[in-house]
Amino acid sequence: MQDNKDFIQKSVALKYDIEKDNAPKIIAKGKGETASNIIKIAKENNIPIRKDEDLIELLSQIDIDKEIPDSMYKAVAEIFSFIYDLSKNKNNIDEKIKERRTNNI
């Protein structure tokens, strides 16, 4: 087990533009304060965050603005599936709120 004093937070930000990219790209990465800033920016912009320390270790080895390698497609696909599910659930909740507001007018 790691001591908290030995723990260094790391984060990696991915982006995938289906129109331009063949695979998701690393758009930001860092540790310590940089990692905290990446997470803060994601939260401020309602970007889903997924904690996966093993995947972070692998992704952090990729240079910024480089696509992930084929060997990581499955792991990253799971993240995008997670994000899709979150987005779908959010849309469903937003739709229900909208319906309630419309019905209560």
TATAKA-V58431 format. One record per residue. N is the residue number from 1. RES is the residue in three letters. OMEGA is omega in degrees with one decimal (999 if undefined). Layout:
n = [N,N]
res = [RES,RES]
omega = [OMEGA,OMEGA]
This chain:
n = [1,2,3,4,5,6,7,8,9,10,11,12,13,14,15,16,17,18,19,20,21,22,23,24,25,26,27,28,29,30,31,32,33,34,35,36,37,38,39,40,41,42,43,44,45,46,47,48,49,50,51,52,53,54,55,56,57,58,59,60,61,62,63,64,65,66,67,68,69,70,71,72,73,74,75,76,77,78,79,80,81,82,83,84,85,86,87,88,89,90,91,92,93,94,95,96,97,98,99,100,101,102,103,104,105]
res = [MET,GLN,ASP,ASN,LYS,ASP,PHE,ILE,GLN,LYS,SER,VAL,ALA,LEU,LYS,TYR,ASP,ILE,GLU,LYS,ASP,ASN,ALA,PRO,LYS,ILE,ILE,ALA,LYS,GLY,LYS,GLY,GLU,THR,ALA,SER,ASN,ILE,ILE,LYS,ILE,ALA,LYS,GLU,ASN,ASN,ILE,PRO,ILE,ARG,LYS,ASP,GLU,ASP,LEU,ILE,GLU,LEU,LEU,SER,GLN,ILE,ASP,ILE,ASP,LYS,GLU,ILE,PRO,ASP,SER,MET,TYR,LYS,ALA,VAL,ALA,GLU,ILE,PHE,SER,PHE,ILE,TYR,ASP,LEU,SER,LYS,ASN,LYS,ASN,ASN,ILE,ASP,GLU,LYS,ILE,LYS,GLU,ARG,ARG,THR,ASN,ASN,ILE]
omega = [-178.9,169.6,176.9,-179.3,179.1,-177.0,175.0,-179.9,176.2,174.0,178.4,177.6,179.1,174.1,176.9,176.8,-174.9,-179.7,-173.3,-170.1,172.8,-178.3,175.8,179.7,171.4,-179.8,176.2,175.2,178.4,176.5,-179.3,-177.3,177.7,177.9,178.9,178.7,177.4,179.9,178.7,179.7,178.4,179.6,-179.6,-178.3,178.9,176.8,-179.0,179.5,178.6,-179.9,177.2,-173.1,179.8,179.5,177.5,179.3,-179.9,-177.3,-177.9,178.1,-179.2,179.4,176.6,-179.7,176.0,176.6,176.8,179.0,179.5,-175.9,-179.3,-177.3,-175.5,-178.9,-179.2,176.6,177.5,178.3,179.7,175.6,176.9,-179.6,178.5,179.5,177.7,-178.7,179.5,178.6,178.3,179.2,177.9,179.1,178.2,179.9,179.4,177.7,179.5,179.3,-179.6,179.1,180.0,-178.4,-178.9,-179.2,999]
